[in-house]
Amino acid sequence: MTVSSLKEKIISQWPKDSEYIPLSVNDVKLITAGKILDNNRTLAESRLPVGVISTVHLLFPPPTLHKKSGTFFNTSVYIYLIIP
């Protein structure tokens, strides 16, 4: 599995009622062990362990101003993956 295909899977399962919905794999970055994962590499090449829980930082584009409240909302989350 490539990093790009993992991003596609994450995007396909994204909550539809979310304020921000990524439209393509280029809208998000996956970071683990301090390195941004390259879309063209496989998960094995990116040194993501297989069969165990891995912490991956999912980063969106820069924060944007929330229209209703006038405050910024967080545009990054941590996700936990188990790569089969």
Order of alpha helices (4+ residues) and beta strands (2+ residues): alpha-beta-beta-beta-beta
